[in-house]
Amino acid sequence: MTIRVLLDTDPGIDDALAILLAIASPELDLRAVTVTGGNCPLAAGVANARSVLALVQQQRIPVCAGVALPLIRPAFTAAETHGASGLGYAILPQSAAPFASEHGVDCIIRELLDAPGQVSLVPVAPLTNIALAIRKEPSIVDVVKEVIIMGGAVRVDGNTTSLAEFNFFVDPHAAHIVLTSGMPMTLVPWDITRDVMLYQHHIDRLLAIDSPVTEFIAAATRFYLDFHQASFGVAGCSINDPVALALTLWPELATTQSVRIDIEYSSELTIGKTVLSYVGDATHPPRDTDMTGYAAAEWPATWRSKQRPAHNVKLVTHFDTETFIERFVSRMEALARLFPRD
Protein backbone atom coordinates (compact mmCIF):
# COMPACT_ATOMS: atom_id res chain seq x y z
CA MET A 1 0.00 0.00 0.00
CA THR A 2 1.43 3.35 -1.02
CA ILE A 3 1.70 6.32 1.31
CA ARG A 4 -0.29 9.36 0.24
CA VAL A 5 1.86 12.50 0.51
CA LEU A 6 1.26 16.22 0.07
CA LEU A 7 4.44 18.25 -0.29
CA ASP A 8 4.20 21.96 0.54
CA THR A 9 7.23 23.77 -0.87
CA ASP A 10 8.98 26.97 -1.96
CA PRO A 11 11.37 25.53 -4.59
CA GLY A 12 14.34 26.07 -3.82
CA ILE A 13 17.23 23.70 -4.55
CA ASP A 14 16.62 21.31 -1.68
CA ASP A 15 12.85 21.48 -2.32
CA ALA A 16 13.56 20.24 -5.85
CA LEU A 17 15.59 17.37 -4.41
CA ALA A 18 12.67 16.49 -2.13
CA ILE A 19 10.36 16.40 -5.14
CA LEU A 20 12.78 14.09 -6.96
CA LEU A 21 13.04 11.82 -3.92
CA ALA A 22 9.25 11.54 -3.80
CA ILE A 23 9.15 10.60 -7.49
CA ALA A 24 12.00 8.12 -7.03
CA SER A 25 10.17 6.35 -4.19
CA PRO A 26 7.56 3.83 -5.33
CA GLU A 27 6.27 3.62 -1.76
CA LEU A 28 4.89 7.15 -2.10
CA ASP A 29 1.85 8.50 -3.91
CA LEU A 30 2.65 12.18 -4.34
CA ARG A 31 -0.81 13.67 -4.57
CA ALA A 32 0.20 17.27 -5.27
CA VAL A 33 2.87 19.85 -4.76
CA THR A 34 1.58 23.05 -3.19
CA VAL A 35 3.72 26.16 -3.30
CA THR A 36 4.13 29.30 -1.22
CA GLY A 37 6.50 32.24 -1.42
CA GLY A 38 9.78 31.65 0.38
CA ASN A 39 13.11 30.75 -1.14
CA CYS A 40 11.87 32.52 -4.26
CA PRO A 41 8.70 34.41 -5.17
CA LEU A 42 5.56 32.34 -5.64
CA ALA A 43 5.48 32.45 -9.44
CA ALA A 44 9.09 31.29 -9.68
CA GLY A 45 8.44 28.51 -7.16
CA VAL A 46 5.46 27.25 -9.13
CA ALA A 47 7.47 27.29 -12.37
CA ASN A 48 10.34 25.45 -10.69
CA ALA A 49 8.13 22.71 -9.26
CA ARG A 50 6.42 22.23 -12.62
CA SER A 51 9.76 22.06 -14.44
CA VAL A 52 11.22 19.52 -12.02
CA LEU A 53 8.16 17.29 -12.42
CA ALA A 54 8.37 17.66 -16.21
CA LEU A 55 12.03 16.63 -16.05
CA VAL A 56 10.94 13.21 -14.79
CA GLN A 57 7.74 13.08 -16.88
CA GLN A 58 5.36 13.50 -13.95
CA GLN A 59 3.29 16.40 -15.26
CA ARG A 60 0.16 14.56 -14.09
CA ILE A 61 0.97 15.62 -10.53
CA PRO A 62 -0.67 19.01 -9.95
CA VAL A 63 1.37 21.98 -8.79
CA CYS A 64 -1.01 24.29 -6.97
CA ALA A 65 -0.07 27.89 -6.31
CA GLY A 66 -0.83 28.92 -2.76
CA VAL A 67 -0.18 32.12 -0.84
CA ALA A 68 2.45 34.51 -2.16
CA LEU A 69 3.15 36.50 1.01
CA PRO A 70 3.54 35.78 4.73
CA LEU A 71 0.46 36.39 6.86
CA ILE A 72 1.67 39.70 8.30
CA ARG A 73 5.33 40.33 7.56
CA PRO A 74 6.73 41.41 4.18
CA ALA A 75 8.11 38.91 1.71
CA PHE A 76 11.61 37.60 2.41
CA THR A 77 13.41 35.46 -0.17
CA ALA A 78 16.78 33.72 -0.40
CA ALA A 79 18.35 34.41 -3.79
CA GLU A 80 21.81 34.38 -2.22
CA THR A 81 21.22 30.78 -1.14
CA HIS A 82 19.28 29.38 -4.08
CA GLY A 83 20.15 31.66 -6.98
CA ALA A 84 18.07 34.16 -8.89
CA SER A 85 15.72 31.49 -10.27
CA GLY A 86 15.62 29.39 -7.11
CA LEU A 87 17.38 26.44 -8.75
CA GLY A 88 21.01 27.54 -8.58
CA TYR A 89 22.85 27.23 -11.87
CA ALA A 90 20.31 24.79 -13.31
CA ILE A 91 18.21 25.83 -16.29
CA LEU A 92 15.12 23.76 -17.01
CA PRO A 93 12.57 24.26 -19.79
CA GLN A 94 9.14 25.39 -18.73
CA SER A 95 6.58 22.66 -18.33
CA ALA A 96 4.00 22.42 -21.12
CA ALA A 97 1.41 20.91 -18.80
CA PRO A 98 -1.78 22.86 -18.09
CA PHE A 99 -1.66 24.94 -14.94
CA ALA A 100 -3.61 23.60 -11.98
CA SER A 101 -6.54 25.89 -11.27
CA GLU A 102 -7.04 24.83 -7.65
CA HIS A 103 -5.56 27.09 -5.00
CA GLY A 104 -2.89 25.45 -2.87
CA VAL A 105 -4.83 25.99 0.36
CA ASP A 106 -7.93 24.40 -1.14
CA CYS A 107 -5.86 21.49 -2.47
CA ILE A 108 -4.53 20.77 1.01
CA ILE A 109 -8.02 20.87 2.52
CA ARG A 110 -9.54 18.68 -0.19
CA GLU A 111 -6.82 16.03 -0.10
CA LEU A 112 -6.98 15.71 3.68
CA LEU A 113 -10.78 15.54 3.81
CA ASP A 114 -10.97 13.08 0.91
CA ALA A 115 -8.75 10.55 2.67
CA PRO A 116 -9.10 10.92 6.45
CA GLY A 117 -6.16 9.48 8.35
CA GLN A 118 -4.27 8.56 5.18
CA VAL A 119 -2.33 11.65 4.06
CA SER A 120 1.13 12.62 5.26
CA LEU A 121 1.54 16.39 4.95
CA VAL A 122 5.16 17.47 4.51
CA PRO A 123 5.68 21.24 4.71
CA VAL A 124 9.26 22.23 3.86
CA ALA A 125 8.54 25.94 3.34
CA PRO A 126 7.18 28.81 5.40
CA LEU A 127 3.95 27.49 6.91
CA THR A 128 1.62 30.08 5.36
CA ASN A 129 -0.41 27.63 3.26
CA ILE A 130 -0.85 25.23 6.16
CA ALA A 131 -1.90 27.96 8.59
CA LEU A 132 -4.55 29.32 6.22
CA ALA A 133 -5.84 25.81 5.50
CA ILE A 134 -6.32 25.33 9.26
CA ARG A 135 -8.10 28.66 9.56
CA LYS A 136 -10.33 27.97 6.56
CA GLU A 137 -11.20 24.38 7.50
CA PRO A 138 -10.27 23.57 11.12
CA SER A 139 -11.46 19.97 10.79
CA ILE A 140 -8.30 19.06 8.85
CA VAL A 141 -6.47 19.06 12.18
CA ASP A 142 -8.27 15.85 13.11
CA VAL A 143 -7.98 14.01 9.79
CA VAL A 144 -4.34 14.44 8.76
CA LYS A 145 -2.28 11.29 9.32
CA GLU A 146 0.90 13.18 10.22
CA VAL A 147 2.63 16.47 9.58
CA ILE A 148 6.40 16.39 9.11
CA ILE A 149 7.83 19.91 9.18
CA MET A 150 11.28 21.10 8.23
CA GLY A 151 11.83 24.23 10.26
CA GLY A 152 13.22 25.87 13.34
CA ALA A 153 16.58 26.05 15.09
CA VAL A 154 16.26 24.63 18.60
CA ARG A 155 19.73 24.30 20.09
CA VAL A 156 21.88 25.99 17.44
CA ASP A 157 22.11 29.38 15.79
CA GLY A 158 19.66 29.93 12.99
CA ASN A 159 20.61 30.09 9.32
CA THR A 160 18.85 33.42 8.70
CA THR A 161 19.48 35.32 11.92
CA SER A 162 21.49 34.18 14.90
CA LEU A 163 18.19 33.08 16.45
CA ALA A 164 15.96 32.00 13.58
CA GLU A 165 15.82 29.38 10.85
CA PHE A 166 14.57 30.56 7.45
CA ASN A 167 11.11 28.94 7.25
CA PHE A 168 10.05 30.08 10.71
CA PHE A 169 11.63 33.51 10.24
CA VAL A 170 9.75 34.18 7.00
CA ASP A 171 6.32 33.56 8.55
CA PRO A 172 6.48 33.14 12.33
CA HIS A 173 2.77 33.90 12.71
CA ALA A 174 1.90 30.98 10.45
CA ALA A 175 4.32 28.76 12.36
CA HIS A 176 2.57 29.74 15.61
CA ILE A 177 -0.84 28.80 14.18
CA VAL A 178 0.36 25.43 12.93
CA LEU A 179 2.38 24.48 16.01
CA THR A 180 -0.51 25.26 18.33
CA SER A 181 -3.15 23.59 16.13
CA GLY A 182 -3.10 20.15 17.70
CA MET A 183 -2.03 18.38 14.50
CA PRO A 184 0.17 15.30 15.01
CA MET A 185 3.52 16.84 14.15
CA THR A 186 7.14 15.83 13.80
CA LEU A 187 9.63 18.70 13.62
CA VAL A 188 12.92 18.28 11.77
CA PRO A 189 14.98 21.33 12.79
CA TRP A 190 18.00 22.98 11.23
CA ASP A 191 19.97 21.43 14.11
CA ILE A 192 19.58 18.10 12.31
CA THR A 193 19.42 18.99 8.63
CA ARG A 194 22.48 21.25 8.61
CA ASP A 195 24.61 18.11 9.05
CA VAL A 196 22.87 16.11 6.31
CA MET A 197 25.23 16.97 3.50
CA LEU A 198 25.90 16.12 -0.09
CA TYR A 199 29.55 16.37 -1.09
CA GLN A 200 31.18 16.60 -4.46
CA HIS A 201 31.99 12.89 -4.46
CA HIS A 202 28.25 12.18 -4.25
CA ILE A 203 27.65 14.47 -7.23
CA ASP A 204 30.47 12.79 -9.16
CA ARG A 205 28.88 9.43 -8.45
CA LEU A 206 25.60 10.66 -9.91
CA LEU A 207 27.32 12.17 -12.95
CA ALA A 208 28.62 8.71 -13.82
CA ILE A 209 25.08 8.24 -15.18
CA ASP A 210 24.51 10.35 -18.29
CA SER A 211 21.03 11.73 -17.69
CA PRO A 212 19.27 15.10 -17.60
CA VAL A 213 18.38 14.22 -14.00
CA THR A 214 21.99 13.99 -12.84
CA GLU A 215 22.89 17.07 -14.90
CA PHE A 216 20.15 19.02 -13.14
CA ILE A 217 21.19 17.87 -9.67
CA ALA A 218 24.82 18.77 -10.39
CA ALA A 219 24.00 22.23 -11.75
CA ALA A 220 21.59 23.08 -8.95
CA THR A 221 23.81 21.85 -6.13
CA ARG A 222 26.94 23.50 -7.56
CA PHE A 223 25.41 26.84 -6.56
CA TYR A 224 24.45 25.40 -3.18
CA LEU A 225 27.98 24.05 -2.65
CA ASP A 226 29.45 27.45 -3.48
CA PHE A 227 27.09 29.14 -1.03
CA HIS A 228 27.90 26.74 1.81
CA GLN A 229 31.63 27.15 1.24
CA ALA A 230 31.39 30.94 1.27
CA SER A 231 28.93 31.19 4.17
CA PHE A 232 29.86 28.32 6.46
CA GLY A 233 33.31 27.26 5.31
CA VAL A 234 32.20 23.71 4.54
CA ALA A 235 32.73 21.72 1.36
CA GLY A 236 29.27 20.18 1.29
CA CYS A 237 25.68 21.40 1.03
CA SER A 238 22.88 20.70 3.49
CA ILE A 239 19.89 19.04 1.85
CA ASN A 240 17.30 20.01 4.42
CA ASP A 241 13.97 19.30 2.77
CA PRO A 242 14.55 15.71 1.58
CA VAL A 243 15.12 14.77 5.23
CA ALA A 244 11.52 15.66 6.14
CA LEU A 245 10.18 13.80 3.10
CA ALA A 246 12.35 10.79 3.96
CA LEU A 247 10.62 10.34 7.32
CA THR A 248 7.42 9.32 5.52
CA LEU A 249 9.48 6.46 4.07
CA TRP A 250 11.99 5.65 6.76
CA PRO A 251 10.84 6.88 10.18
CA GLU A 252 13.37 4.55 11.77
CA LEU A 253 16.16 6.92 10.68
CA ALA A 254 15.08 9.44 13.31
CA THR A 255 15.09 9.49 17.09
CA THR A 256 12.38 11.78 18.43
CA GLN A 257 11.32 13.20 21.75
CA SER A 258 7.96 14.63 22.70
CA VAL A 259 8.41 18.32 23.58
CA ARG A 260 6.73 21.70 23.64
CA ILE A 261 7.82 24.07 20.88
CA ASP A 262 6.69 27.68 20.55
CA ILE A 263 7.67 30.45 18.14
CA GLU A 264 8.53 34.05 18.95
CA TYR A 265 6.44 36.23 16.66
CA SER A 266 6.09 39.58 18.44
CA SER A 267 9.63 40.88 18.91
CA GLU A 268 11.62 42.28 16.01
CA LEU A 269 14.81 41.42 17.87
CA THR A 270 14.05 37.72 18.29
CA ILE A 271 11.32 37.05 15.73
CA GLY A 272 11.22 33.52 14.39
CA LYS A 273 13.12 32.04 17.33
CA THR A 274 12.16 28.47 18.13
CA VAL A 275 11.54 28.15 21.87
CA LEU A 276 11.86 24.77 23.53
CA SER A 277 9.51 25.32 26.44
CA TYR A 278 9.29 21.87 27.96
CA VAL A 279 10.91 18.47 27.61
CA GLY A 280 10.40 15.10 29.27
CA ASP A 281 7.44 12.76 29.34
CA ALA A 282 3.92 13.98 29.81
CA THR A 283 3.88 13.70 33.60
CA HIS A 284 7.48 13.92 34.82
CA PRO A 285 10.19 16.39 33.81
CA PRO A 286 13.61 14.86 33.11
CA ARG A 287 16.03 14.83 36.00
CA ASP A 288 19.05 12.59 35.60
CA THR A 289 19.27 11.73 31.94
CA ASP A 290 20.49 13.78 29.02
CA MET A 291 17.72 13.33 26.48
CA THR A 292 18.10 16.59 24.61
CA GLY A 293 21.77 17.36 24.38
CA TYR A 294 21.94 19.19 27.71
CA ALA A 295 23.23 17.98 31.05
CA ALA A 296 20.54 18.05 33.72
CA ALA A 297 22.19 20.96 35.54
CA GLU A 298 22.00 23.04 32.36
CA TRP A 299 18.24 22.84 31.88
CA PRO A 300 16.69 26.27 32.30
CA ALA A 301 14.51 26.58 35.38
CA THR A 302 11.35 26.97 33.30
CA TRP A 303 11.82 23.44 31.98
CA ARG A 304 11.85 22.11 35.53
CA SER A 305 9.02 24.27 36.80
CA LYS A 306 5.62 23.07 37.89
CA GLN A 307 4.13 24.67 34.79
CA ARG A 308 4.12 21.87 32.26
CA PRO A 309 2.59 22.98 28.96
CA ALA A 310 1.29 20.23 26.75
CA HIS A 311 3.69 18.68 24.29
CA ASN A 312 2.86 19.63 20.71
CA VAL A 313 5.56 18.04 18.54
CA LYS A 314 7.86 15.09 18.26
CA LEU A 315 11.23 16.76 17.87
CA VAL A 316 13.89 14.94 15.87
CA THR A 317 16.94 14.84 18.14
CA HIS A 318 19.13 12.39 16.20
CA PHE A 319 19.17 11.27 12.58
CA ASP A 320 21.03 8.50 10.74
CA THR A 321 22.65 10.75 8.17
CA GLU A 322 24.99 8.17 6.67
CA THR A 323 22.18 5.72 5.90
CA PHE A 324 19.95 8.44 4.54
CA ILE A 325 22.57 9.90 2.19
CA GLU A 326 23.33 6.48 0.77
CA ARG A 327 19.65 5.80 0.20
CA PHE A 328 19.11 9.25 -1.31
CA VAL A 329 21.99 8.93 -3.76
CA SER A 330 20.94 5.39 -4.68
CA ARG A 331 17.40 6.55 -5.42
CA MET A 332 18.67 9.42 -7.54
CA GLU A 333 20.83 6.95 -9.47
CA ALA A 334 17.84 4.68 -10.07
CA LEU A 335 15.72 7.63 -11.16
CA ALA A 336 18.40 8.88 -13.53
CA ARG A 337 18.66 5.47 -15.19
CA LEU A 338 15.00 5.75 -16.13
CA PHE A 339 15.80 8.91 -18.09
CA PRO A 340 19.03 8.40 -20.04
CA ARG A 341 20.19 11.19 -22.30
CA ASP A 342 18.75 10.81 -25.80
C-alpha positions in Angstrom: 0.0 0.0 0.0 1.4 3.3 -1.0 1.7 6.3 1.3 -0.3 9.4 0.2 1.9 12.5 0.5 1.3 16.2 0.1 4.4 18.3 -0.3 4.2 22.0 0.5 7.2 23.8 -0.9 9.0 27.0 -2.0 11.4 25.5 -4.6 14.3 26.1 -3.8 17.2 23.7 -4.6 16.6 21.3 -1.7 12.8 21.5 -2.3 13.6 20.2 -5.8 15.6 17.4 -4.4 12.7 16.5 -2.1 10.4 16.4 -5.1 12.8 14.1 -7.0 13.0 11.8 -3.9 9.3 11.5 -3.8 9.1 10.6 -7.5 12.0 8.1 -7.0 10.2 6.4 -4.2 7.6 3.8 -5.3 6.3 3.6 -1.8 4.9 7.2 -2.1 1.8 8.5 -3.9 2.7 12.2 -4.3 -0.8 13.7 -4.6 0.2 17.3 -5.3 2.9 19.9 -4.8 1.6 23.0 -3.2 3.7 26.2 -3.3 4.1 29.3 -1.2 6.5 32.2 -1.4 9.8 31.7 0.4 13.1 30.8 -1.1 11.9 32.5 -4.3 8.7 34.4 -5.2 5.6 32.3 -5.6 5.5 32.4 -9.4 9.1 31.3 -9.7 8.4 28.5 -7.2 5.5 27.2 -9.1 7.5 27.3 -12.4 10.3 25.5 -10.7 8.1 22.7 -9.3 6.4 22.2 -12.6 9.8 22.1 -14.4 11.2 19.5 -12.0 8.2 17.3 -12.4 8.4 17.7 -16.2 12.0 16.6 -16.1 10.9 13.2 -14.8 7.7 13.1 -16.9 5.4 13.5 -13.9 3.3 16.4 -15.3 0.2 14.6 -14.1 1.0 15.6 -10.5 -0.7 19.0 -9.9 1.4 22.0 -8.8 -1.0 24.3 -7.0 -0.1 27.9 -6.3 -0.8 28.9 -2.8 -0.2 32.1 -0.8 2.5 34.5 -2.2 3.1 36.5 1.0 3.5 35.8 4.7 0.5 36.4 6.9 1.7 39.7 8.3 5.3 40.3 7.6 6.7 41.4 4.2 8.1 38.9 1.7 11.6 37.6 2.4 13.4 35.5 -0.2 16.8 33.7 -0.4 18.3 34.4 -3.8 21.8 34.4 -2.2 21.2 30.8 -1.1 19.3 29.4 -4.1 20.2 31.7 -7.0 18.1 34.2 -8.9 15.7 31.5 -10.3 15.6 29.4 -7.1 17.4 26.4 -8.8 21.0 27.5 -8.6 22.8 27.2 -11.9 20.3 24.8 -13.3 18.2 25.8 -16.3 15.1 23.8 -17.0 12.6 24.3 -19.8 9.1 25.4 -18.7 6.6 22.7 -18.3 4.0 22.4 -21.1 1.4 20.9 -18.8 -1.8 22.9 -18.1 -1.7 24.9 -14.9 -3.6 23.6 -12.0 -6.5 25.9 -11.3 -7.0 24.8 -7.6 -5.6 27.1 -5.0 -2.9 25.5 -2.9 -4.8 26.0 0.4 -7.9 24.4 -1.1 -5.9 21.5 -2.5 -4.5 20.8 1.0 -8.0 20.9 2.5 -9.5 18.7 -0.2 -6.8 16.0 -0.1 -7.0 15.7 3.7 -10.8 15.5 3.8 -11.0 13.1 0.9 -8.7 10.5 2.7 -9.1 10.9 6.5 -6.2 9.5 8.3 -4.3 8.6 5.2 -2.3 11.6 4.1 1.1 12.6 5.3 1.5 16.4 5.0 5.2 17.5 4.5 5.7 21.2 4.7 9.3 22.2 3.9 8.5 25.9 3.3 7.2 28.8 5.4 4.0 27.5 6.9 1.6 30.1 5.4 -0.4 27.6 3.3 -0.9 25.2 6.2 -1.9 28.0 8.6 -4.5 29.3 6.2 -5.8 25.8 5.5 -6.3 25.3 9.3 -8.1 28.7 9.6 -10.3 28.0 6.6 -11.2 24.4 7.5 -10.3 23.6 11.1 -11.5 20.0 10.8 -8.3 19.1 8.9 -6.5 19.1 12.2 -8.3 15.8 13.1 -8.0 14.0 9.8 -4.3 14.4 8.8 -2.3 11.3 9.3 0.9 13.2 10.2 2.6 16.5 9.6 6.4 16.4 9.1 7.8 19.9 9.2 11.3 21.1 8.2 11.8 24.2 10.3 13.2 25.9 13.3 16.6 26.0 15.1 16.3 24.6 18.6 19.7 24.3 20.1 21.9 26.0 17.4 22.1 29.4 15.8 19.7 29.9 13.0 20.6 30.1 9.3 18.9 33.4 8.7 19.5 35.3 11.9 21.5 34.2 14.9 18.2 33.1 16.5 16.0 32.0 13.6 15.8 29.4 10.9 14.6 30.6 7.5 11.1 28.9 7.3 10.0 30.1 10.7 11.6 33.5 10.2 9.7 34.2 7.0 6.3 33.6 8.5 6.5 33.1 12.3 2.8 33.9 12.7 1.9 31.0 10.5 4.3 28.8 12.4 2.6 29.7 15.6 -0.8 28.8 14.2 0.4 25.4 12.9 2.4 24.5 16.0 -0.5 25.3 18.3 -3.1 23.6 16.1 -3.1 20.1 17.7 -2.0 18.4 14.5 0.2 15.3 15.0 3.5 16.8 14.1 7.1 15.8 13.8 9.6 18.7 13.6 12.9 18.3 11.8 15.0 21.3 12.8 18.0 23.0 11.2 20.0 21.4 14.1 19.6 18.1 12.3 19.4 19.0 8.6 22.5 21.2 8.6 24.6 18.1 9.1 22.9 16.1 6.3 25.2 17.0 3.5 25.9 16.1 -0.1 29.5 16.4 -1.1 31.2 16.6 -4.5 32.0 12.9 -4.5 28.2 12.2 -4.3 27.6 14.5 -7.2 30.5 12.8 -9.2 28.9 9.4 -8.4 25.6 10.7 -9.9 27.3 12.2 -12.9 28.6 8.7 -13.8 25.1 8.2 -15.2 24.5 10.4 -18.3 21.0 11.7 -17.7 19.3 15.1 -17.6 18.4 14.2 -14.0 22.0 14.0 -12.8 22.9 17.1 -14.9 20.1 19.0 -13.1 21.2 17.9 -9.7 24.8 18.8 -10.4 24.0 22.2 -11.8 21.6 23.1 -8.9 23.8 21.9 -6.1 26.9 23.5 -7.6 25.4 26.8 -6.6 24.4 25.4 -3.2 28.0 24.0 -2.6 29.5 27.5 -3.5 27.1 29.1 -1.0 27.9 26.7 1.8 31.6 27.1 1.2 31.4 30.9 1.3 28.9 31.2 4.2 29.9 28.3 6.5 33.3 27.3 5.3 32.2 23.7 4.5 32.7 21.7 1.4 29.3 20.2 1.3 25.7 21.4 1.0 22.9 20.7 3.5 19.9 19.0 1.8 17.3 20.0 4.4 14.0 19.3 2.8 14.6 15.7 1.6 15.1 14.8 5.2 11.5 15.7 6.1 10.2 13.8 3.1 12.3 10.8 4.0 10.6 10.3 7.3 7.4 9.3 5.5 9.5 6.5 4.1 12.0 5.7 6.8 10.8 6.9 10.2 13.4 4.6 11.8 16.2 6.9 10.7 15.1 9.4 13.3 15.1 9.5 17.1 12.4 11.8 18.4 11.3 13.2 21.7 8.0 14.6 22.7 8.4 18.3 23.6 6.7 21.7 23.6 7.8 24.1 20.9 6.7 27.7 20.5 7.7 30.5 18.1 8.5 34.0 19.0 6.4 36.2 16.7 6.1 39.6 18.4 9.6 40.9 18.9 11.6 42.3 16.0 14.8 41.4 17.9 14.1 37.7 18.3 11.3 37.1 15.7 11.2 33.5 14.4 13.1 32.0 17.3 12.2 28.5 18.1 11.5 28.2 21.9 11.9 24.8 23.5 9.5 25.3 26.4 9.3 21.9 28.0 10.9 18.5 27.6 10.4 15.1 29.3 7.4 12.8 29.3 3.9 14.0 29.8 3.9 13.7 33.6 7.5 13.9 34.8 10.2 16.4 33.8 13.6 14.9 33.1 16.0 14.8 36.0 19.1 12.6 35.6 19.3 11.7 31.9 20.5 13.8 29.0 17.7 13.3 26.5 18.1 16.6 24.6 21.8 17.4 24.4 21.9 19.2 27.7 23.2 18.0 31.1 20.5 18.1 33.7 22.2 21.0 35.5 22.0 23.0 32.4 18.2 22.8 31.9 16.7 26.3 32.3 14.5 26.6 35.4 11.4 27.0 33.3 11.8 23.4 32.0 11.9 22.1 35.5 9.0 24.3 36.8 5.6 23.1 37.9 4.1 24.7 34.8 4.1 21.9 32.3 2.6 23.0 29.0 1.3 20.2 26.8 3.7 18.7 24.3 2.9 19.6 20.7 5.6 18.0 18.5 7.9 15.1 18.3 11.2 16.8 17.9 13.9 14.9 15.9 16.9 14.8 18.1 19.1 12.4 16.2 19.2 11.3 12.6 21.0 8.5 10.7 22.6 10.8 8.2 25.0 8.2 6.7 22.2 5.7 5.9 20.0 8.4 4.5 22.6 9.9 2.2 23.3 6.5 0.8 19.6 5.8 0.2 19.1 9.3 -1.3 22.0 8.9 -3.8 20.9 5.4 -4.7 17.4 6.5 -5.4 18.7 9.4 -7.5 20.8 7.0 -9.5 17.8 4.7 -10.1 15.7 7.6 -11.2 18.4 8.9 -13.5 18.7 5.5 -15.2 15.0 5.8 -16.1 15.8 8.9 -18.1 19.0 8.4 -20.0 20.2 11.2 -22.3 18.7 10.8 -25.8 
